[in-house]
Amino acid sequence: MKKEYDFSKAIKNPYVDKSLKRQITINLNAKVLDYFKEMAEKKGIPYQTLINIFLNDCVDKKLDIAVIQKP
């Protein structure tokens, strides 16, 4: 392995699309988090992936929800 590498002529990977996923912070109540963690364990996938799949399904189906504002 070389001590130093010359990256002055390097180019960004054209196949990487940064817009595909973004890291965010979201607050979920314990009941919701437990639900997705339990389901994810049964499916053998990370719970974040399962939440993303669920939300993508909502987007694809253009699902809407009634939000009731508390007075």
N, CA, C and O atoms as CSV, one atom per row, in Angstrom:
chain,resi,resn,atom,element,x,y,z
A,1,MET,N,N,0.851,-1.186,0.000
A,1,MET,CA,C,0.000,0.000,0.000
A,1,MET,C,C,0.894,1.245,0.000
A,1,MET,O,O,1.883,1.313,0.729
A,2,LYS,N,N,0.536,2.204,-0.811
A,2,LYS,CA,C,1.320,3.433,-0.898
A,2,LYS,C,C,1.078,4.289,0.338
A,2,LYS,O,O,0.027,4.198,0.971
A,3,LYS,N,N,2.060,5.121,0.674
A,3,LYS,CA,C,1.892,6.057,1.788
A,3,LYS,C,C,0.884,7.137,1.438
A,3,LYS,O,O,0.115,7.577,2.292
A,4,GLU,N,N,0.888,7.563,0.189
A,4,GLU,CA,C,-0.023,8.612,-0.259
A,4,GLU,C,C,-0.584,8.257,-1.633
A,4,GLU,O,O,0.074,7.610,-2.448
A,5,TYR,N,N,-1.806,8.695,-1.863
A,5,TYR,CA,C,-2.453,8.501,-3.157
A,5,TYR,C,C,-2.821,9.862,-3.727
A,5,TYR,O,O,-3.179,10.779,-2.988
A,6,ASP,N,N,-2.731,9.986,-5.037
A,6,ASP,CA,C,-3.062,11.238,-5.706
A,6,ASP,C,C,-4.501,11.178,-6.221
A,6,ASP,O,O,-4.798,10.456,-7.173
A,7,PHE,N,N,-5.390,11.942,-5.584
A,7,PHE,CA,C,-6.793,11.993,-5.976
A,7,PHE,C,C,-7.122,13.265,-6.761
A,7,PHE,O,O,-8.294,13.594,-6.944
A,8,SER,N,N,-6.120,13.962,-7.214
A,8,SER,CA,C,-6.357,15.232,-7.903
A,8,SER,C,C,-7.119,15.054,-9.221
A,8,SER,O,O,-7.781,15.985,-9.679
A,9,LYS,N,N,-7.031,13.873,-9.832
A,9,LYS,CA,C,-7.735,13.628,-11.094
A,9,LYS,C,C,-8.950,12.705,-10.899
A,9,LYS,O,O,-9.503,12.177,-11.865
A,10,ALA,N,N,-9.344,12.526,-9.661
A,10,ALA,CA,C,-10.474,11.640,-9.360
A,10,ALA,C,C,-11.793,12.275,-9.793
A,10,ALA,O,O,-11.936,13.498,-9.792
A,11,ILE,N,N,-12.739,11.442,-10.158
A,11,ILE,CA,C,-14.079,11.924,-10.502
A,11,ILE,C,C,-15.086,11.222,-9.587
A,11,ILE,O,O,-14.844,10.114,-9.108
A,12,LYS,N,N,-16.219,11.891,-9.355
A,12,LYS,CA,C,-17.265,11.301,-8.533
A,12,LYS,C,C,-17.902,10.134,-9.274
A,12,LYS,O,O,-17.959,10.119,-10.504
A,13,ASN,N,N,-18.375,9.167,-8.518
A,13,ASN,CA,C,-19.047,8.011,-9.098
A,13,ASN,C,C,-20.351,8.467,-9.746
A,13,ASN,O,O,-21.235,8.960,-9.045
A,14,PRO,N,N,-20.496,8.320,-11.052
A,14,PRO,CA,C,-21.709,8.785,-11.730
A,14,PRO,C,C,-22.920,7.891,-11.473
A,14,PRO,O,O,-24.044,8.256,-11.817
A,15,TYR,N,N,-22.699,6.726,-10.874
A,15,TYR,CA,C,-23.785,5.776,-10.648
A,15,TYR,C,C,-24.424,5.934,-9.269
A,15,TYR,O,O,-25.402,5.254,-8.957
A,16,VAL,N,N,-23.888,6.808,-8.462
A,16,VAL,CA,C,-24.439,7.034,-7.131
A,16,VAL,C,C,-25.404,8.209,-7.192
A,16,VAL,O,O,-25.040,9.305,-7.617
A,17,ASP,N,N,-26.610,7.971,-6.772
A,17,ASP,CA,C,-27.628,9.025,-6.745
A,17,ASP,C,C,-27.918,9.365,-5.288
A,17,ASP,O,O,-28.596,8.608,-4.594
A,18,LYS,N,N,-27.413,10.487,-4.831
A,18,LYS,CA,C,-27.575,10.899,-3.435
A,18,LYS,C,C,-29.027,11.192,-3.081
A,18,LYS,O,O,-29.385,11.207,-1.903
A,19,SER,N,N,-29.864,11.423,-4.084
A,19,SER,CA,C,-31.257,11.745,-3.797
A,19,SER,C,C,-32.086,10.490,-3.496
A,19,SER,O,O,-33.245,10.604,-3.097
A,20,LEU,N,N,-31.520,9.317,-3.679
A,20,LEU,CA,C,-32.280,8.098,-3.439
A,20,LEU,C,C,-32.677,7.964,-1.966
A,20,LEU,O,O,-33.822,7.633,-1.660
A,21,LYS,N,N,-31.754,8.214,-1.075
A,21,LYS,CA,C,-32.041,8.121,0.355
A,21,LYS,C,C,-31.381,9.286,1.062
A,21,LYS,O,O,-30.302,9.739,0.681
A,22,ARG,N,N,-32.048,9.761,2.096
A,22,ARG,CA,C,-31.494,10.820,2.939
A,22,ARG,C,C,-31.620,10.386,4.387
A,22,ARG,O,O,-32.620,9.792,4.791
A,23,GLN,N,N,-30.607,10.686,5.147
A,23,GLN,CA,C,-30.654,10.376,6.566
A,23,GLN,C,C,-31.384,11.505,7.284
A,23,GLN,O,O,-31.033,12.676,7.137
A,24,ILE,N,N,-32.406,11.144,8.063
A,24,ILE,CA,C,-33.179,12.128,8.823
A,24,ILE,C,C,-33.360,11.629,10.245
A,24,ILE,O,O,-33.049,10.481,10.566
A,25,THR,N,N,-33.860,12.499,11.075
A,25,THR,CA,C,-34.243,12.125,12.427
A,25,THR,C,C,-35.746,12.273,12.521
A,25,THR,O,O,-36.310,13.282,12.096
A,26,ILE,N,N,-36.394,11.259,13.084
A,26,ILE,CA,C,-37.846,11.295,13.222
A,26,ILE,C,C,-38.212,10.762,14.608
A,26,ILE,O,O,-37.645,9.775,15.076
A,27,ASN,N,N,-39.156,11.422,15.246
A,27,ASN,CA,C,-39.603,10.989,16.556
A,27,ASN,C,C,-40.826,10.095,16.416
A,27,ASN,O,O,-41.850,10.516,15.877
A,28,LEU,N,N,-40.720,8.861,16.901
A,28,LEU,CA,C,-41.813,7.907,16.861
A,28,LEU,C,C,-42.161,7.516,18.288
A,28,LEU,O,O,-41.282,7.401,19.143
A,29,ASN,N,N,-43.455,7.312,18.541
A,29,ASN,CA,C,-43.790,6.876,19.893
A,29,ASN,C,C,-43.397,5.413,20.067
A,29,ASN,O,O,-43.190,4.695,19.088
A,30,ALA,N,N,-43.299,4.985,21.301
A,30,ALA,CA,C,-42.789,3.651,21.632
A,30,ALA,C,C,-43.649,2.549,21.016
A,30,ALA,O,O,-43.123,1.528,20.573
A,31,LYS,N,N,-44.960,2.747,20.984
A,31,LYS,CA,C,-45.863,1.737,20.436
A,31,LYS,C,C,-45.574,1.490,18.956
A,31,LYS,O,O,-45.532,0.344,18.509
A,32,VAL,N,N,-45.378,2.562,18.207
A,32,VAL,CA,C,-45.089,2.454,16.774
A,32,VAL,C,C,-43.738,1.783,16.554
A,32,VAL,O,O,-43.611,0.885,15.721
A,33,LEU,N,N,-42.740,2.219,17.298
A,33,LEU,CA,C,-41.395,1.664,17.150
A,33,LEU,C,C,-41.377,0.182,17.499
A,33,LEU,O,O,-40.773,-0.618,16.785
A,34,ASP,N,N,-42.036,-0.186,18.595
A,34,ASP,CA,C,-42.094,-1.600,18.991
A,34,ASP,C,C,-42.782,-2.445,17.920
A,34,ASP,O,O,-42.348,-3.558,17.625
A,35,TYR,N,N,-43.850,-1.910,17.345
A,35,TYR,CA,C,-44.589,-2.615,16.297
A,35,TYR,C,C,-43.687,-2.926,15.106
A,35,TYR,O,O,-43.642,-4.063,14.636
A,36,PHE,N,N,-42.968,-1.911,14.619
A,36,PHE,CA,C,-42.112,-2.105,13.454
A,36,PHE,C,C,-40.893,-2.960,13.776
A,36,PHE,O,O,-40.445,-3.735,12.931
A,37,LYS,N,N,-40.353,-2.834,14.977
A,37,LYS,CA,C,-39.211,-3.668,15.359
A,37,LYS,C,C,-39.614,-5.138,15.428
A,37,LYS,O,O,-38.871,-6.013,14.983
A,38,GLU,N,N,-40.792,-5.404,15.986
A,38,GLU,CA,C,-41.277,-6.782,16.091
A,38,GLU,C,C,-41.543,-7.369,14.699
A,38,GLU,O,O,-41.152,-8.502,14.417
A,39,MET,N,N,-42.206,-6.599,13.833
A,39,MET,CA,C,-42.497,-7.065,12.489
A,39,MET,C,C,-41.202,-7.273,11.697
A,39,MET,O,O,-41.071,-8.247,10.957
A,40,ALA,N,N,-40.260,-6.364,11.857
A,40,ALA,CA,C,-38.989,-6.458,11.140
A,40,ALA,C,C,-38.214,-7.702,11.570
A,40,ALA,O,O,-37.578,-8.363,10.749
A,41,GLU,N,N,-38.275,-8.008,12.845
A,41,GLU,CA,C,-37.585,-9.205,13.337
A,41,GLU,C,C,-38.184,-10.459,12.707
A,41,GLU,O,O,-37.455,-11.375,12.326
A,42,LYS,N,N,-39.511,-10.501,12.597
A,42,LYS,CA,C,-40.194,-11.644,11.968
A,42,LYS,C,C,-39.822,-11.757,10.490
A,42,LYS,O,O,-39.693,-12.861,9.961
A,43,LYS,N,N,-39.650,-10.616,9.826
A,43,LYS,CA,C,-39.326,-10.608,8.398
A,43,LYS,C,C,-37.833,-10.766,8.141
A,43,LYS,O,O,-37.419,-11.076,7.024
A,44,GLY,N,N,-37.024,-10.552,9.180
A,44,GLY,CA,C,-35.574,-10.692,9.028
A,44,GLY,C,C,-34.914,-9.520,8.334
A,44,GLY,O,O,-33.909,-9.687,7.642
A,45,ILE,N,N,-35.482,-8.315,8.516
A,45,ILE,CA,C,-34.899,-7.117,7.915
A,45,ILE,C,C,-34.796,-6.032,8.983
A,45,ILE,O,O,-35.494,-6.108,9.994
A,46,PRO,N,N,-33.950,-5.030,8.788
A,46,PRO,CA,C,-33.861,-3.935,9.755
A,46,PRO,C,C,-35.178,-3.152,9.822
A,46,PRO,O,O,-35.867,-2.990,8.815
A,47,TYR,N,N,-35.512,-2.675,11.015
A,47,TYR,CA,C,-36.785,-1.970,11.182
A,47,TYR,C,C,-36.833,-0.680,10.375
A,47,TYR,O,O,-37.908,-0.280,9.928
A,48,GLN,N,N,-35.683,-0.010,10.175
A,48,GLN,CA,C,-35.679,1.203,9.361
A,48,GLN,C,C,-36.067,0.882,7.921
A,48,GLN,O,O,-36.782,1.652,7.279
A,49,THR,N,N,-35.597,-0.249,7.419
A,49,THR,CA,C,-35.942,-0.681,6.070
A,49,THR,C,C,-37.434,-0.959,5.971
A,49,THR,O,O,-38.080,-0.585,4.992
A,50,LEU,N,N,-37.975,-1.615,6.989
A,50,LEU,CA,C,-39.404,-1.918,6.989
A,50,LEU,C,C,-40.251,-0.645,7.008
A,50,LEU,O,O,-41.247,-0.549,6.292
A,51,ILE,N,N,-39.858,0.324,7.821
A,51,ILE,CA,C,-40.587,1.599,7.862
A,51,ILE,C,C,-40.513,2.276,6.500
A,51,ILE,O,O,-41.507,2.830,6.031
A,52,ASN,N,N,-39.345,2.238,5.859
A,52,ASN,CA,C,-39.192,2.836,4.533
A,52,ASN,C,C,-40.076,2.132,3.503
A,52,ASN,O,O,-40.691,2.790,2.664
A,53,ILE,N,N,-40.144,0.800,3.561
A,53,ILE,CA,C,-41.008,0.045,2.653
A,53,ILE,C,C,-42.461,0.448,2.865
A,53,ILE,O,O,-43.196,0.662,1.901
A,54,PHE,N,N,-42.873,0.553,4.115
A,54,PHE,CA,C,-44.247,0.919,4.445
A,54,PHE,C,C,-44.579,2.318,3.914
A,54,PHE,O,O,-45.628,2.521,3.302
A,55,LEU,N,N,-43.696,3.262,4.148
A,55,LEU,CA,C,-43.940,4.634,3.691
A,55,LEU,C,C,-43.915,4.730,2.169
A,55,LEU,O,O,-44.695,5.482,1.586
A,56,ASN,N,N,-43.030,3.979,1.523
A,56,ASN,CA,C,-43.016,3.942,0.055
A,56,ASN,C,C,-44.332,3.407,-0.488
A,56,ASN,O,O,-44.840,3.906,-1.492
A,57,ASP,N,N,-44.882,2.402,0.167
A,57,ASP,CA,C,-46.171,1.845,-0.247
A,57,ASP,C,C,-47.274,2.901,-0.132
A,57,ASP,O,O,-48.137,3.005,-1.003
A,58,CYS,N,N,-47.235,3.682,0.953
A,58,CYS,CA,C,-48.206,4.771,1.128
A,58,CYS,C,C,-48.083,5.792,-0.005
A,58,CYS,O,O,-49.091,6.265,-0.531
A,59,VAL,N,N,-46.858,6.128,-0.375
A,59,VAL,CA,C,-46.621,7.094,-1.451
A,59,VAL,C,C,-47.113,6.535,-2.780
A,59,VAL,O,O,-47.800,7.225,-3.533
A,60,ASP,N,N,-46.760,5.284,-3.066
A,60,ASP,CA,C,-47.157,4.668,-4.338
A,60,ASP,C,C,-48.672,4.593,-4.489
A,60,ASP,O,O,-49.209,4.770,-5.582
A,61,LYS,N,N,-49.355,4.329,-3.371
A,61,LYS,CA,C,-50.814,4.219,-3.408
A,61,LYS,C,C,-51.505,5.557,-3.178
A,61,LYS,O,O,-52.733,5.646,-3.185
A,62,LYS,N,N,-50.694,6.601,-2.975
A,62,LYS,CA,C,-51.212,7.950,-2.716
A,62,LYS,C,C,-52.233,7.953,-1.577
A,62,LYS,O,O,-53.290,8.578,-1.673
A,63,LEU,N,N,-51.897,7.244,-0.499
A,63,LEU,CA,C,-52.776,7.153,0.645
A,63,LEU,C,C,-52.845,8.500,1.365
A,63,LEU,O,O,-51.864,9.243,1.409
A,64,ASP,N,N,-53.980,8.794,1.910
A,64,ASP,CA,C,-54.192,10.030,2.660
A,64,ASP,C,C,-54.738,9.636,4.035
A,64,ASP,O,O,-55.297,8.552,4.202
A,65,ILE,N,N,-54.576,10.502,4.988
A,65,ILE,CA,C,-55.073,10.233,6.331
A,65,ILE,C,C,-55.756,11.483,6.862
A,65,ILE,O,O,-55.320,12.605,6.604
A,66,ALA,N,N,-56.828,11.271,7.604
A,66,ALA,CA,C,-57.515,12.379,8.235
A,66,ALA,C,C,-56.793,12.714,9.527
A,66,ALA,O,O,-56.629,11.854,10.393
A,67,VAL,N,N,-56.363,13.956,9.659
A,67,VAL,CA,C,-55.677,14.407,10.863
A,67,VAL,C,C,-56.637,15.276,11.661
A,67,VAL,O,O,-57.134,16.289,11.169
A,68,ILE,N,N,-56.886,14.873,12.879
A,68,ILE,CA,C,-57.812,15.613,13.748
A,68,ILE,C,C,-56.978,16.491,14.669
A,68,ILE,O,O,-56.169,16.000,15.456
A,69,GLN,N,N,-57.188,17.785,14.559
A,69,GLN,CA,C,-56.470,18.759,15.397
A,69,GLN,C,C,-57.127,18.819,16.766
A,69,GLN,O,O,-58.347,18.931,16.886
A,70,LYS,N,N,-56.294,18.743,17.794
A,70,LYS,CA,C,-56.818,18.880,19.155
A,70,LYS,C,C,-56.993,20.369,19.460
A,70,LYS,O,O,-56.135,21.183,19.119
A,71,PRO,N,N,-58.110,20.719,20.104
A,71,PRO,CA,C,-58.347,22.145,20.407
A,71,PRO,C,C,-57.360,22.698,21.415
A,71,PRO,O,O,-57.431,23.875,21.767
